[in-house]
């Protein structure tokens, strides 16, 4: 395929026909395109954009470039959730078993962390024995059996997206909203779901720096997903401070278990409940959000989602006895360092970017897709913006592989905080809901 006419058309601000996008994806999938020409086209898209028809054509072509999950007829609705990523964002791990207990089927295909944003798969794989490598047959069977599965996309699921993303990452074209939209939805549509809730984050610890930019992405995702037959809403949520009190793979799993036992941080609990509530309203399980929130809170407090979480991880190979022993330990890291407040006051800042960077540098995150991740390092017991602390009170704990790393990270964690004599104005947990 000669891409030069497409490059020139997009360079000049013209739309490329859906059939041309479909043909291009076929050649991306079989590896017969020259990367230098494909890179030029991606850069033209970054600067000139794509219209709605182009984005839809690219999305559906990428979905159809590989396997699409097929589920048998069932009264339980198929639903999923996607987050654009943040620091300490472990909502999916609480939400998935909760949804299964609310009567949903949840085929949750998740990703790995990159940079300062954590990845659901890395968190799950900190559980002894657990695998996230499920074949499509295994994933469908598990969802039908227990209502939920959480795995990685197979090599044959949206393979065109995997190749295009690698090239976007190498050419500085990741920020294109049409390309982000196509990448996210090609995989979600391949799950065969009927309802989707999106958590589009913005701020210091998010991919989207501003609420305006986040809304632009949310609008694109919601419009296209609904146009493809998937009932979809997006929640715009700030990510200037970490979500919850922990960041780091195993430390976040510990916090997930506490949340499933009814003792999670208020922001994590509230966001999980709202995600569940929006899905319940979309599929007709509840008449309005108030009733849906009540239903979700009651089910979360029942203990059933905690039991479902054990059922989920056991189905994916986890050693439940080893899991329980690890949970009983105060830490599984080699070195722990408490970070205390040097003065009293109200926490006005806990900078998500600074926290995310230090957690990444401890080894909990990665700069490249193939980097090794250390499961047990990170931070926990974080003081939250708006809370009042006394001098000497705990601002957070660092869990590291060595004492030297713990000391260095402790100084960085202290620098992520600011205190003042008066409490700060607090942003709403959900700034906006974007609907079709």
C-alpha positions in Angstrom: 0.0 0.0 0.0 1.4 3.4 -1.0 0.7 5.8 1.9 2.0 8.9 0.2 -1.4 10.1 -1.0 -2.8 9.6 2.5 0.0 11.5 4.1 -0.4 14.4 1.7 -4.2 14.4 2.1 -3.9 14.5 5.9 -1.0 17.0 5.8 -3.4 19.3 3.9 -6.2 18.8 6.4 -8.3 16.5 4.3 -10.2 13.5 5.6 -9.1 10.0 4.6 -11.9 7.6 3.5 -13.0 4.8 5.9 -12.0 2.2 3.3 -8.5 3.6 3.2 -8.3 3.4 7.0 -9.5 -0.2 6.8 -6.9 -1.1 4.2 -4.2 0.6 6.2 -5.0 -1.4 9.3 -4.9 -4.6 7.3 -1.3 -3.8 6.2 -0.4 -2.7 9.8 -1.5 -6.0 11.0 0.5 -8.0 8.5 3.5 -5.8 8.9 3.9 -4.8 5.2 3.9 -1.0 5.7 7.1 1.1 5.8 7.4 2.6 9.3 8.8 5.9 8.1 5.7 6.5 6.0 3.4 5.3 8.8 5.2 7.6 11.2 4.7 10.6 8.8 1.0 9.8 8.7 0.7 9.6 12.5 2.4 13.0 12.8 0.0 14.5 10.2 -2.9 13.1 12.3 -1.4 14.6 15.4 -1.4 18.1 13.9 -4.5 17.9 11.6 -6.8 15.6 13.6 -9.4 13.1 12.3 -13.1 13.6 11.8 -15.7 11.3 13.5 -16.1 9.0 10.5 -12.3 8.5 10.2 -12.0 7.7 14.0 -14.9 5.2 13.8 -13.4 3.5 10.8 -9.9 3.2 12.4 -11.4 2.0 15.7 -13.6 -0.7 14.1 -10.8 -1.8 11.8 -8.4 -2.2 14.7 -11.1 -4.1 16.7 -11.5 -6.5 13.8 -7.8 -6.9 13.2 -7.8 -9.8 15.7 -9.9 -11.8 18.1 -13.2 -10.6 19.4 -14.7 -12.2 22.5 -18.0 -14.0 22.0 -20.3 -14.7 25.0 -23.4 -16.9 25.1 -26.8 -15.3 25.6 -27.3 -14.5 29.3 -29.5 -12.2 31.3 -26.5 -10.8 33.1 -25.3 -7.6 31.3 -21.7 -7.5 30.0 -19.9 -4.4 31.3 -16.5 -2.9 31.9 -14.6 0.1 33.2 -11.6 1.9 31.8 -9.4 4.5 33.5 -6.9 6.8 31.6 -4.5 6.2 34.5 -3.3 7.9 37.6 -1.2 7.5 40.8 -2.7 5.1 43.3 -5.7 4.3 41.1 -6.9 0.9 42.1 -10.6 1.3 41.5 -10.8 -1.6 39.0 -9.7 -4.1 41.6 -12.5 -3.1 43.9 -15.1 -2.5 41.2 -14.7 -5.8 39.2 -15.8 -8.1 42.1 -18.4 -5.7 43.2 -20.0 -5.6 39.7 -20.0 -9.4 39.6 -21.9 -9.4 42.9 -24.4 -6.9 41.4 -25.2 -9.3 38.6 -22.9 -8.1 35.9 -20.5 -10.1 33.8 -17.1 -8.4 33.7 -14.5 -9.4 31.1 -12.0 -6.8 32.2 -9.0 -6.6 29.8 -6.4 -4.4 31.5 -3.0 -2.9 30.9 0.4 -2.5 32.5 1.8 0.7 34.1 4.0 3.0 32.1 5.8 6.0 33.6 4.1 7.2 36.7 0.7 5.6 36.1 0.1 2.2 37.7 -1.1 -0.8 35.8 -3.9 -3.2 36.9 -2.0 -6.2 35.6 1.2 -5.3 37.6 -0.9 -5.0 40.8 -2.7 -8.3 40.2 0.6 -10.1 39.5 1.9 -9.0 43.0 -0.4 -11.7 44.3 1.4 -15.0 44.8 0.8 -17.4 42.0 -1.7 -15.3 40.0 -1.6 -15.2 36.2 -3.2 -12.6 34.0 -2.5 -14.6 30.9 -5.9 -16.0 29.9 -6.8 -17.2 26.5 -10.1 -16.0 25.0 -11.7 -19.3 25.8 -10.5 -19.3 29.4 -11.6 -15.7 29.9 -15.1 -16.3 28.5 -15.5 -19.5 30.5 -14.4 -17.8 33.7 -16.7 -14.8 33.2 -19.6 -17.2 32.6 -18.7 -19.2 35.7 -18.0 -16.6 38.3 -19.0 -13.4 36.7 -15.5 -11.8 36.3 -12.1 -12.2 34.8 -9.2 -9.7 34.8 -6.5 -10.4 32.2 -4.2 -9.0 29.6 -5.0 -8.6 26.0 -3.8 -11.6 24.0 -1.3 -11.2 21.1 -4.3 -11.7 18.8 -6.6 -9.1 20.3 -6.5 -5.8 18.4 -2.9 -6.5 17.2 -3.0 -3.5 14.9 -3.4 -1.2 17.9 -0.4 -2.8 19.6 1.8 -2.1 16.6 0.4 1.4 16.1 0.8 2.3 19.8 4.5 1.2 19.8 5.1 3.5 16.8 3.2 6.4 18.4 5.2 6.0 21.5 8.5 6.1 19.5 7.4 9.1 17.4 5.8 11.5 20.0 2.3 11.1 18.6 0.6 9.5 21.6 -1.3 12.8 22.6 -3.6 12.7 19.5 -7.1 12.4 20.9 -8.5 10.5 17.8 -5.7 8.0 18.1 -6.2 7.7 21.9 -9.9 7.1 21.3 -9.3 4.5 18.7 -6.7 2.7 20.8 -8.9 2.5 23.9 -12.2 1.6 22.2 -10.7 -0.9 19.8 -9.9 -3.1 22.8 -13.0 -2.4 24.7 -15.3 -3.2 21.7 -13.4 -6.4 21.2 -14.6 -7.5 24.7 -18.2 -7.7 23.4 -19.5 -5.5 26.2 -22.8 -3.6 26.3 -22.0 -1.0 28.9 -18.8 1.0 29.8 -17.9 3.5 32.4 -14.8 5.6 31.7 -12.7 7.4 34.4 -10.9 10.2 32.5 -8.4 11.8 34.8 -6.7 15.2 34.6 -4.1 17.1 36.7 -0.6 16.6 38.0 -0.6 12.8 38.1 -2.7 12.2 34.9 -2.0 11.9 31.2 -4.3 14.8 30.5 -3.0 17.9 32.3 -6.2 20.0 32.1 -9.9 19.4 32.6 -10.6 21.0 29.2 -8.3 18.4 27.5 -9.9 15.6 29.5 -13.4 16.7 28.5 -12.3 16.7 24.8 -11.1 13.1 25.2 -14.2 12.1 27.2 -16.6 13.6 24.5 -14.8 11.7 21.8 -14.9 8.4 23.7 -18.5 8.6 24.8 -19.8 9.7 21.4 -18.0 6.9 19.5 -18.7 4.1 22.0 -22.4 4.9 22.1 -22.4 5.2 18.3 -21.0 1.6 18.2 -23.8 0.3 20.4 -22.1 0.4 23.8 -23.9 2.4 26.5 -21.1 4.7 27.8 -20.5 7.5 30.3 -17.3 9.2 31.3 -16.5 10.6 34.8 -14.0 13.5 34.8 -11.9 13.1 38.0 -9.0 15.2 39.3 -5.6 13.5 39.8 -3.5 16.2 41.6 -3.2 13.9 44.7 -2.9 10.1 44.7 -6.1 8.2 44.9 -6.4 6.4 48.3 -3.4 6.2 50.7 -1.1 3.8 48.8 0.8 3.8 45.5 2.8 0.7 44.5 1.6 -2.7 43.3 1.3 -4.9 46.4 0.6 -1.9 48.7 -2.4 -1.1 46.5 -3.6 -4.7 46.6 -3.5 -4.5 50.4 -5.6 -1.3 50.2 -8.0 -3.0 47.8 -8.6 -5.8 50.4 -9.3 -3.3 53.1 -11.8 -1.5 50.8 -13.5 -4.8 50.0 -13.8 -5.3 53.8 -15.4 -1.9 54.1 -12.4 0.0 55.5 -11.0 1.7 52.4 -10.1 5.4 52.0 -13.2 7.5 51.4 -12.1 8.7 47.9 -11.5 5.1 46.7 -14.8 3.9 48.1 -16.8 6.8 46.7 -15.4 6.6 43.2 -15.9 2.8 43.1 -19.5 3.2 44.2 -20.1 5.9 41.6 -18.6 3.8 38.8 -20.9 0.9 39.8 -23.9 3.2 40.1 -23.5 4.7 36.6 -23.3 1.2 35.1 -26.4 0.0 37.1 -28.4 3.0 35.8 -27.2 2.5 32.2 -28.4 -1.1 32.1 -31.6 -0.5 34.0 -30.8 -2.1 37.3 -31.6 1.1 39.2 -34.0 3.9 38.4 -31.5 6.7 39.3 -28.0 7.3 40.7 -29.2 7.7 44.3 -30.8 4.3 44.3 -27.9 2.8 42.5 -25.4 4.1 45.0 -27.4 2.7 47.8 -27.5 -0.7 46.1 -23.7 -0.6 45.5 -22.9 0.4 49.1 -25.1 -2.3 50.5 -23.5 -5.0 48.3 -20.0 -3.7 49.2 -20.8 -3.9 52.9 -22.2 -7.4 52.6 -18.8 -9.1 52.3 -19.8 -10.8 49.1 -17.4 -8.7 46.9 -14.5 -9.6 49.3 -15.3 -13.3 48.9 -15.7 -12.8 45.1 -12.2 -11.3 45.0 -10.7 -14.5 46.5 -12.8 -16.5 44.0 -11.5 -14.4 41.2 -7.8 -14.6 42.1 -8.0 -18.3 42.9 -9.5 -18.9 39.5 -6.4 -17.3 38.0 -4.0 -19.4 39.9 -3.4 -17.5 43.1 -2.2 -19.3 46.2 -4.8 -18.1 48.8 -2.8 -19.3 51.7 0.3 -17.5 50.6 -1.9 -14.4 49.8 -3.3 -14.5 53.3 0.2 -14.8 54.9 1.5 -11.9 52.8 -1.5 -9.7 53.8 -0.7 -10.4 57.4 2.8 -8.9 57.1 3.2 -5.2 57.8 5.5 -5.1 54.8 7.1 -7.4 52.3 9.8 -4.8 51.3 13.4 -5.0 52.7 13.4 -1.5 54.1 10.6 0.8 55.5 11.0 4.5 56.4 8.4 6.6 58.1 8.1 10.2 57.0 6.9 12.5 59.7 5.6 16.1 59.6 8.2 18.6 60.7 5.4 21.0 61.7 1.7 20.9 62.3 -1.0 22.1 60.0 -3.5 21.2 57.3 -2.3 19.2 54.3 -2.7 21.5 51.3 -0.8 19.4 48.8 0.3 15.8 48.2 1.6 16.1 44.7 0.6 13.1 42.6 3.3 13.6 40.1 6.1 13.7 42.7 4.7 10.7 44.5 4.3 8.8 41.2 7.8 9.6 40.1 9.4 8.4 43.4 7.3 5.2 43.4 8.4 4.6 39.8 12.0 5.2 40.7 11.8 2.8 43.6 11.0 0.1 40.9 7.2 -0.1 41.1 6.8 1.4 37.7 8.5 1.3 34.3 9.9 3.7 31.8 9.7 1.1 29.0 7.2 -1.7 28.4 9.7 -4.4 29.0 11.3 -3.0 32.2 11.2 -5.2 35.3 8.7 -4.2 38.0 9.3 -4.7 41.8 6.0 -5.7 43.4 6.6 -4.8 47.0 8.0 -1.2 46.9 6.0 2.0 47.0 4.4 4.3 49.6 1.4 3.9 51.9 -0.3 5.6 54.9 -0.3 8.9 52.9 -1.9 11.9 54.6 -4.6 13.4 52.4 -5.2 17.0 51.3 -7.6 18.6 53.8 -6.5 16.5 56.8 -5.0 18.2 59.8 -1.7 16.7 61.1 0.4 17.4 64.2 4.1 17.9 64.3 5.7 14.4 64.2 2.5 12.8 62.7 2.9 10.4 59.8 2.8 11.9 56.3 3.5 8.5 54.7 5.7 5.4 54.7 8.3 4.4 52.1 8.8 0.7 51.3 12.0 0.1 49.4 14.5 -2.6 48.3 17.4 -1.0 50.3 17.8 1.3 53.3 19.7 3.8 51.0 16.7 3.9 48.6 14.3 4.3 51.4 16.2 7.3 52.8 16.4 9.0 49.4 12.7 8.3 48.7 11.7 9.6 52.1 13.2 13.0 51.4 11.4 13.1 48.1 8.1 12.1 49.7 8.4 14.9 52.3 8.9 17.4 49.5 5.7 16.3 47.8 3.7 17.7 50.8 2.8 21.2 51.7 1.1 22.3 55.0 -0.7 25.5 56.0 -2.6 26.9 59.0 -5.9 26.8 57.2 -7.6 23.9 55.3 -7.5 24.2 51.5 -10.5 24.3 49.2 -11.2 20.7 48.2 -12.1 19.8 44.6 -15.1 17.5 44.0 -14.2 13.8 43.6 -16.1 13.8 40.2 -15.9 17.1 38.5 -18.2 16.3 35.6 -20.2 13.4 34.0 -20.1 13.2 30.2 -23.1 11.4 28.6 -24.1 10.9 25.0 
